[in-house]
Amino acid sequence: MLATNTIAEEILDLKRDRKAILLAHHYQESEIQELADSIGDSLELARKAQQFEGDVIVFCGVWFMAETAKVLNPDRIVVVPDREAGCSLVDSCPADQLKAWKHRHPDHAIVSYINTSVEVKAESDILCTSRNAVQVVNSIPAGQPILFLPDINLGNYVKQQTGRENMKIWQGACIVHATFPARRVTSAKAEHPTALVAAHPECPADVLRLADFIGSTSAIIDWCVKHPHNEFIIMTESGVRHSLERLAPEKTFHFVANEQCNCSECPYMKRNTLEKLRDCLRDLTPRVELTAELMDRARRPVERMLALR
């Protein structure tokens, strides 16, 4: 414990000296969240990155999130603790495949989930997060055909919520949420019969049908904290336990294991550690480096999303 405290103190000293802000996603380890200036989901952290006034942004999440922060802050240094903190959704949608699809379907509006590479964002018309995906799709004229990418489960949920029959969906999936089996939710409900189920829309449709609430990571936290009930089954990455227990210590939260790792952890998010966080602040690497032309193209769909309220 002494070593952890010492590393934490080093991080805070470096953060002050670098005039840095530390942004942490809800899926990060608790000790990283404790040091963060802001904890949130992809939409909240994108807004925080846009509002920041210091010199260095340290993004404790995964690489595509740091790319988005760089797009919104082209003149600032953006670093991440681990360059290999990737995302299965990013991997499922290479930019060259999207370009080929656009060439075949030039009439479609491209709505890209924020869980995409900066190159894919640059090919998109507007971005969305799990919190505002329905709002984003509803902002597009009803007669306009849409390609929604890359998450098939989120896309199907949005299609059902909006009634957009002219919406095609990419075949990508999150290795955490997509492998939550409905049978385990049913077992959890049998074991905890009074618990309510909160699920992320990246989960399969048969899991969502069992949910009492469907929403983004932060929306799940808000709903559980404000709801008068005191017991919940949480169908998302288990890093949210930190915020849930901090904001509602009197309540009980159960997490269901998925089929991918028999756990509910994102292996990419968990690559970040206190030691790597300290080192990236000290060395200012791994650093996000993007061309001005790429950032300009990617910024337009990001800003279109952020302009929606």
N, C-alpha and C positions, 0 to 999 in steps of 0.2 A: 504493500500500500504506500509505503514511503516513496518508492521509485515513481509510482503513478502520480503522486502529489508533486514530486519534483519536476516531472515532465510537464504536468499541467501548469506549474509556475513558469517554466521556460516558455511554454506556448503563449501565455498571457503577456510575458515580457516582450517576446518577439512581435506579437500582435500590436502592442503599443508602439514599439520602435518602428515597425513597418507601416504604421498608419493603416492597418488592415481591418477588414471586417470578416468575421467567420460566419458563413452560412451553412446550416446543417439540415439535411433532410430528416424527416421523422424516422426513417429506416436506419439511421446511423446508431452506433453503439451509444449507450447511455452516457459514458464518460466524455464522448465528443459533444453530445447534445448539451451537457452541463456547461461547456466552455463557449457555446455558440452565442453570437449576438442576436441571431434570429434562427428559429426552427420553423419549418413549414413544409408544405407540399410544393410541387413544381411551380404552380401559379403564384403562390405567395412569395417564393424565393426569387422568381423572375421579377416580380415587382420590387422586391428589396434591392436586387442588383441594379435595377433601373434608377433607384433613388439614392444610391450610395455616393458619398462625397470624398472618400479617402483615396489612398493610392493603390492598395492591393486587396483583391477579393480572394479569399480562400474558400473554395466550394467543397464542402464535405458531403458528397453525394456520388454521382457517377459522371462520366466524362461529358455526356451530351448536355447535362445541366451546366457544367462549367463553360461549354461552348456557347450556350445561350447567354450566360452572364457576360462573356467576352463580346458577343455581338451587340449587346446593349451598352457595353463599356469599352469601346475599341481602344481608348487611350490609357486604360488601366491594366495593370498586371493581374492576370487571373491564374491561380494555381490550384492544383488538386493534390491530395496526399498520395494517390496511387493512380498511375496512368492506365493500369489494366482494369480499373473499375468501369466496366462496360455495361451493356444492357442487351438482353436477348431480343428485345423489340427493335433496337437499332440494327442488330445483325440481320434481322429478318427482312429488312427493306433497304437493299443497296441502292445508291443514287442512280447507278447506270440502269438498273431494272425499272426504276420509276421513270427515268427519261424515255426509255423505250415504250413504256405504257402510255405516257403522255403523247408521244408521237402517233400512237395508234388511236388515241381518244382525245383529240385536242379540244373537244367541246366540254369536257368535265372540269369542274372546280376541284382543286386538290386541297383537301382538309387533312392536315397532318397533325397527329398527336405529338406533343412535345417530346415524347420518347423516340426521337429520330435524330440522325446525324445532322450536322449543320449543312451538309451538301443537299440532303433531302429537304430541309427547311427552305433552302434557296430555290428549290423547284416548286414550292408550295404557294398556294394563294392565301391561306390563313392557317394559323396553328390553333390547337386547342389543348386543354388539359382534361383530366377526368372530371374536374369540378365544373368546367364550363362547356364541355363538348356539346351538350344539347343546345345551349344558347348559341354557340358558334354555328352549328348546322341550321338552326332556325333563323339566323341572320342572313342566310343565303336565299335568294329568290326561289320560290317553290318550284318553278319550272326548270331550274338549273340542275343538270345531272352532276353528281358528286362522286369523287373517289375519296373514301375515308381510309386512312392508313396510320400505323400498320396493324393495330390490335383488333383481331377479329371479334373478341368478346365485347370489348367496349363499343366497337362499330355496330354490332348487332343490337346492343342495348340502346345506343343512340337512335338507330333506325326504328326500333320499336317505340321509343319515346316520342320521336318526331313524326312518325308515319311517312317518312321519305322513301317511297318505293323506287325512286330513280337514284339510289345510292348504292354504289359498288363498294365492297370492303376487301381490303388487303388481307392476306392469310398469315399474319404474324401473331405471336402470343408471348405473354410474360411467363418465364419459367417458374415463377412463384405462384401467381394467381391462377394461371390456366391449369395447374395441376392440383388444385383443391378439389377433391372428389365429394360429390353430393352425399355419398353414403357416410362419410365421416362427419358431415354436418348433421345428418340424421342421428348418428350415434351420439354426437355431442348434445343435441337437443334432448335425447332420451336420458342422458346422464345428468343434464342440467335443465329439467323441464320448465323452470320458470324463467330461464334466460332468454333474452331477445337477441336476434342475429343481425349483425351489421356487416355488410359485404361491399367490397370494392367492385366497380363495374368491369374490371378486367377478369373477374371470375367467370367460369362457364355459366351458361343460362340455367342449368338445373340447380346450381348453387344459388343463383340470384332469386330463383323462384321460392327458395326457402327463407329468404331474408325478410326481416321486418323493416330494414332500412338499407338503401343502396346509395353510396356516395364516395367521393374522393377521400383520401387519407385524412385530410383536415376536417372534411365534412363528417366523417365517422367519429372523429374525436369530439367535435362540437356536439353532435347528436347524443353521444353517450354521456357526456358531461352534463348536458342540460336536461336529459330525460329523467323523469322521476323514478324510473326503474333502477334497480341496483345491481343487476347481474346481466352480463352480455357475453355472447360468443362472437369473436372478432375474426372476420374472414379477410385479412390482409396481412402484410408483413409485420412480424412481431416486434419490430423496433418501435411501433406506436405505443407499446406498453409503457414506455418511459413517460410520455405526455399524458396518457390516460391515468396512470397512477399518481402522477404529480398533480393533475387538475381535479381528480376525483378519487382521493385516497380511500374513501369509505366504500367504494364500489368494487365489484369482483369482475375480472375479465378472463375469459378462457380463449385460448388460441388453438386452432385445429391444424394438424400436420398435413402437408401436401404429399403428393406421390413422388415429387422430384428429389427431395432430400429427407423425407419423413420428418420435416420440420416446417417452420413458416418463416425462414430467413432467406433474404436475397444474398447469394454468395458474392455478388459484385459490390453491393453496399458494404458488406462486412470486410472488404479488403482494406478499408481505411482504418488506421489505428492511431493512437496518440503519438507513437514514435514517428510514424510517417507524417502526421500532421505537423509535429515540431520540425522535422527535417525540411518539409516543403516551405515552411515559413522562413526557415534559416537560409535555405539555398535558392528560394524562389523558383523551384522546379519540382515536379513536372509543370510546365507552363503551357497554357493554351496559346497557340500562335496561328492566326488565320489571316488570309489576304484581305485587303480592304474591299476588293470587288466581291468576294464571297460574303463578307460581313454585311455589305450594303444590300445584297440580294436577299440574305436571310433575315435582315432586320425588318423588311417590309411586312412579311406575314406575322412576325412576332408582334410588331407594333399594332397591326390590325387586331390581333387577339387582345392585347392589353387595352386597346381603346374601348372594347366592350365592357360594360358595367352591369 
